[in-house]
Amino acid sequence: MAENLAQEIAEEDTQKDKFLTFSLGNEFYGIDIKYVIEIIGIQLITEIPQLPEYIKGIINLRGKIIPVMDVRLRFKKPFREYNDRTCIIVIDVKDISVGMIVDTVSEVLSISEENILQPPQLNGESNKYIRAIGKVDSEVKLILDCDELLSNEETENLASIQ
């Protein structure tokens, strides 16, 4: 048991301050690497009626049914045709696997705590999807709060699909 705990701590330590970065148009985002299961190319998505517009449907990933969300649509950005650079980032959040459709995946970056800032609050409200802002050289990466991408109700509905 102590071995497993030591292994988990060592694994968490190697993932600390690491973020998978991706883009939506000219905006750059990052997600904590601990959420990421894998990155795959865009593939055939089976639509399911009565889901929100940003939930594009489901994919079959090696026998596991994964709901996929178009992050552009989730952030109320215009739809963009998928191409060979479009990727699906499969994440594990709230005990379910979800695919996030993004324009391009960039790289895994280390962003130390001193280069991570709180997002600005506008009129007392914050953007609930943005957990922080990461400074990387002369660029900024908007670090997503994966737990906020789906509401509890949406998570329950998508979990029933799996």
Secondary structure, DSSP 8 states (H G I E B T S, - for coil): -HHHHHHHHHHHHHHTTEEEEEEETTEEEEEEGGGEEEEEE----B--TTS-TTEEEEEEETTEEEEEEEHHHHTT-------TT-EEEEEEETTEEEEEEESEEEEEEE--GGGEE----BTTB--TTEEEEEEETTEEEEEE-GGGSS-HHHHHHHHHH-
